[in-house]
Amino acid sequence: MAKGRLPSFDELPKFQNFPGCAWNVWGKDDQLGTVNLLTDEVVKKATEEIKLGKTICLNWPVNFPEKPFFGRQTPKIRSWGTDCVSDDSIFINTQSGTQWDGLKHFGIEEHKIFYNNTSTESLYRGQLSLPDPSTIDPNLIKLGIHNWAQHGICGRGVFLDLVKHYTADGKPLPYDPWAAHPIPLRDIEDCAKMQGVEFRQGDILILRVGFIQRYTMATPEERSTLSGKPENFAGIEQTEEMKRFLWDNHFAAVASDQPALERWPTPDGVPHLHQTILGLFGMPIGELFDLEGLSKFCAESGRYTFFFSSWPLNVLGGVASPPNAAAYF
């Protein structure tokens, strides 16, 4: 699909009072959203980034953070066994750590609508029993994470190291990642220019803002009390210019090392950006990606693009998933 065939943000229709509705771009029955941009040709082209055979994990251990945010459950990991045989079990909220937000996670709150005009009432919630894999009601699993899991989120990753960009002159980071600081679009564009990065259709955009670095360097007391406070996190600003940037560059997905991608909380009267990115664009949102190793290698190699692969958990009807993500150089 040529880039020129996709409408610009300003050409997209409105949904009620929300500009930038992409529901008609891939059809009324679409459940992939911008993952549609990851065509065979786009993936094949992205494999040209693999030159060294170097691989980097982008997943924070499932154990972290020990005290998740937004009221989510603490991961419970238990092992047991006999002398030479072991098993273990893992109970997690799929959004307690490194994650993709799926299309069922966040809709247009004011209108109670999710991606592609899917009403809140039509989405199944509760314990899902599927005894027969040959007879699954599609309405029970609509907009589920399995759609991305079965397609894969694989293509060219583009890494913008905002932490390095802000501290390149030797000064400290000019904001606290644990505070509601907005990252303006001009800084993202300046960072891309400094790194010599040019975007192309279907890129997976990955931003390092500093949360995990801050978490690792914090005292045990700071980490312990963080989850007991109202959530305040740095993240991308909630502006029309930011929406236009994300859509007009036709990213297949966007992720960062912050717990919410966007500045949290939003200013009074400003809608959550999740509503547009997930609800109108159908674009995966990645959060709490571990970008520390990636930052180190990119700085050493001078390369900020790579082949990116992610295979979410294949959970029929799932809301979200750990990404199982990696960078390949």
C-alpha positions in Angstrom: 0.0 0.0 0.0 1.6 3.3 -1.1 1.8 6.0 1.5 -0.1 8.4 -0.7 -3.1 6.2 -0.8 -3.8 6.7 2.9 -5.7 9.8 4.0 -3.9 12.4 6.0 -5.1 13.2 9.6 -6.9 16.3 8.3 -8.6 14.2 5.6 -10.0 11.7 8.1 -13.6 12.3 9.2 -14.7 13.3 12.7 -16.5 11.0 15.0 -18.8 13.2 16.9 -16.5 15.9 18.5 -13.3 13.8 17.9 -11.2 14.5 14.8 -9.1 11.8 13.1 -11.4 8.8 12.8 -9.7 6.1 10.8 -12.5 3.5 11.0 -13.2 3.5 7.3 -9.5 3.1 6.2 -9.5 -0.7 6.4 -13.2 -1.5 6.4 -16.0 -1.8 8.9 -15.0 -5.3 10.0 -11.4 -4.6 10.6 -9.8 -5.7 13.9 -6.1 -5.0 13.2 -6.0 -1.2 13.0 -2.6 0.2 12.0 -1.1 -3.3 12.2 -2.6 -3.6 8.7 0.4 -1.5 7.6 2.8 -4.4 8.4 2.4 -6.0 5.0 4.6 -8.8 3.7 6.5 -6.2 1.7 7.0 -3.9 4.7 8.3 -6.8 6.8 10.6 -8.1 4.1 12.1 -4.6 3.7 12.6 -4.3 7.4 14.6 -7.4 7.6 17.4 -5.5 5.7 18.1 -3.9 9.1 19.6 -7.2 10.3 23.3 -6.9 9.5 25.1 -8.0 12.7 23.0 -10.7 14.2 22.8 -8.7 17.4 19.5 -9.2 19.4 18.2 -7.1 22.3 15.3 -8.0 24.6 12.8 -5.1 25.1 10.7 -6.8 27.9 11.1 -5.8 31.5 11.0 -8.9 33.7 7.4 -9.9 34.4 8.2 -9.5 38.1 8.4 -5.7 37.7 7.1 -3.4 39.0 6.5 -5.3 42.1 3.7 -2.9 42.9 1.9 -2.1 39.6 0.0 1.1 38.9 -3.6 2.0 38.2 -4.9 -0.5 40.7 -3.5 -3.6 38.9 -2.7 -6.8 40.6 0.8 -7.7 41.8 2.4 -10.5 39.7 2.3 -13.8 41.5 5.0 -16.3 40.4 5.4 -19.6 42.1 7.5 -22.7 41.4 7.3 -26.2 42.8 8.4 -29.7 42.1 10.3 -32.8 43.1 14.1 -33.3 43.1 14.5 -33.3 39.3 11.1 -32.0 38.0 9.8 -28.5 38.3 6.7 -26.5 37.3 5.7 -23.0 37.8 2.7 -20.8 37.5 2.3 -17.1 36.7 -0.7 -15.0 37.5 -0.5 -11.5 36.1 -2.6 -8.6 35.0 -1.6 -8.4 31.4 -0.9 -4.6 31.9 1.0 -4.8 35.1 4.4 -4.5 33.3 5.7 -4.4 29.8 2.6 -4.5 27.6 0.6 -3.8 24.5 -2.7 -2.0 25.1 -5.2 -3.8 22.8 -8.2 -2.4 21.0 -10.5 -3.4 23.9 -8.5 -1.5 26.5 -9.5 2.1 25.9 -12.4 3.5 23.8 -14.0 6.9 23.4 -15.2 7.4 27.0 -17.8 10.1 26.3 -19.5 8.0 23.7 -18.9 4.5 25.0 -17.5 3.4 21.7 -14.3 1.4 20.9 -12.4 1.0 17.7 -14.4 0.7 14.5 -17.7 1.8 16.1 -17.8 -1.1 18.5 -20.2 -0.4 21.4 -19.2 -1.0 25.0 -22.2 -3.2 25.4 -21.2 -5.5 22.6 -17.9 -6.5 24.1 -17.9 -9.6 26.3 -16.5 -9.2 29.8 -16.1 -12.0 32.3 -14.7 -15.5 32.5 -14.5 -16.8 28.9 -15.0 -20.6 28.4 -14.1 -21.9 25.0 -14.3 -25.7 25.1 -14.4 -26.3 21.4 -11.9 -24.5 19.1 -13.9 -25.3 16.1 -17.0 -23.4 17.2 -16.1 -20.0 18.6 -18.6 -17.2 18.6 -16.7 -14.2 17.0 -18.8 -11.8 19.0 -17.2 -13.2 22.2 -13.7 -12.4 21.1 -14.2 -9.2 19.1 -11.3 -6.8 19.1 -9.2 -9.3 21.0 -5.4 -9.2 21.3 -5.4 -12.5 19.4 -5.8 -10.6 16.2 -2.3 -9.0 16.7 -0.9 -12.2 18.1 -1.8 -14.2 15.0 -0.6 -11.4 12.6 2.5 -10.4 14.6 3.8 -6.9 15.1 6.9 -7.1 13.1 8.7 -4.5 11.0 11.2 -1.7 11.2 11.7 -0.3 14.7 12.7 3.3 15.1 14.1 4.3 18.4 14.2 7.9 19.7 16.3 8.2 22.8 14.8 11.3 24.3 16.8 10.8 27.6 20.0 10.9 25.7 18.8 13.8 23.6 18.0 15.9 26.6 21.2 15.1 28.5 23.6 15.3 25.5 25.2 18.5 26.8 26.0 16.9 30.2 23.1 18.4 32.0 20.6 16.4 34.1 17.3 15.3 32.6 15.2 18.4 32.7 12.1 16.6 34.1 11.2 13.9 36.5 9.8 10.8 34.6 7.6 10.3 37.7 5.9 13.7 37.3 3.2 14.8 34.8 5.5 16.4 32.3 4.5 16.8 28.7 7.0 15.8 26.0 6.3 18.2 23.1 6.3 17.2 19.5 9.2 19.6 18.7 11.5 17.6 21.0 10.5 14.3 19.4 11.2 15.8 15.9 14.5 17.4 17.1 15.6 14.0 18.6 14.9 12.3 15.3 16.9 14.9 13.4 19.8 14.6 15.8 19.9 10.9 15.4 19.6 11.1 11.6 16.3 9.2 11.6 13.8 9.4 8.8 10.4 7.8 9.2 8.7 5.5 6.7 5.3 4.0 6.5 4.8 1.0 8.9 7.5 1.9 11.3 7.2 1.0 15.0 8.0 4.1 16.9 9.7 3.6 20.3 10.5 6.4 22.7 12.8 6.4 25.7 11.5 8.9 28.3 13.2 7.7 31.4 10.8 5.8 33.7 12.8 2.5 34.0 16.1 4.3 34.4 14.5 6.4 37.2 13.0 3.3 38.8 16.3 1.4 38.8 18.1 4.3 40.4 15.5 5.0 43.0 15.8 4.0 46.6 13.7 1.0 47.9 11.6 3.5 49.8 10.9 5.6 46.7 9.9 2.5 44.7 7.7 1.2 47.5 5.7 4.4 47.9 5.3 5.1 44.2 2.3 2.9 43.6 0.5 4.3 46.7 0.4 7.8 45.2 -1.8 9.2 42.5 -0.3 8.3 39.2 1.8 11.1 37.7 4.1 10.3 34.8 5.9 12.1 32.0 4.7 11.3 28.5 3.9 12.7 25.0 1.7 15.8 25.0 -2.0 15.5 24.2 -2.2 17.9 21.2 -3.7 17.9 17.8 -0.2 18.2 16.4 0.8 15.0 18.2 -2.2 13.2 16.8 -1.3 14.5 13.3 2.3 13.4 13.7 1.4 9.9 14.7 -1.1 9.4 12.0 0.5 11.2 9.1 3.8 9.2 9.6 1.6 6.1 9.4 3.3 4.3 12.3 2.1 0.8 12.8 2.5 1.1 16.6 4.0 3.4 19.2 5.7 2.4 22.5 7.7 3.9 25.3 9.3 3.0 28.7 6.6 5.0 30.6 3.6 3.5 32.3 1.1 5.4 30.2 2.9 6.6 27.0 1.0 10.0 27.3 1.5 12.5 30.0 -0.5 11.4 33.0 -2.9 12.7 34.2 -4.2 14.8 31.4 -4.8 18.5 32.0 -8.3 19.5 33.0 -10.6 19.4 30.0 -8.1 17.6 27.7 -9.2 14.1 26.4 -6.9 11.2 26.9 -4.8 10.5 23.9 -5.5 6.8 24.3 -8.9 7.5 23.0 -7.6 8.7 19.6 -4.6 6.3 19.3 -6.5 3.2 20.2 -10.2 4.2 19.7 -9.9 6.1 16.4 -6.6 5.0 14.8 -6.5 1.4 16.0 -2.8 1.8 16.8 -1.1 -0.4 19.4 0.2 1.4 22.5 3.2 -0.1 24.1 4.1 0.8 27.7 6.9 0.0 30.2 9.2 -1.3 27.4 12.7 -1.9 28.8 14.9 0.3 26.6 18.0 0.6 28.7 20.0 -2.1 26.8 18.7 -0.7 23.5 19.8 2.8 24.4 23.3 1.6 25.2 23.7 -0.4 22.0 22.3 2.4 19.8 24.6 4.9 21.3 27.6 2.6 20.8 26.7 1.7 17.2 25.2 4.9 16.0 22.2 3.0 14.7 18.6 3.8 15.7 16.7 1.6 13.3 16.4 -2.2 13.5 14.2 -5.1 12.8 11.5 -5.3 15.5 9.5 -8.3 16.3 6.6 -8.8 18.8 4.3 -11.7 19.3 1.7 -11.0 21.9 0.1 -13.8 23.8 -2.5 -15.6 21.6 -5.4 -15.1 24.0 -8.7 -15.2 22.2 -10.6 -12.0 23.1 -7.8 -10.7 25.3 -7.6 -7.1 26.3 -3.8 -6.7 26.4 -0.6 -8.7 26.5 3.1 -8.7 27.3 4.7 -8.0 24.0 7.5 -10.6 23.8 9.4 -7.9 21.9 13.0 -7.8 20.6 15.3 -5.7 18.4 17.5 -7.2 15.8 20.5 -5.4 14.4 
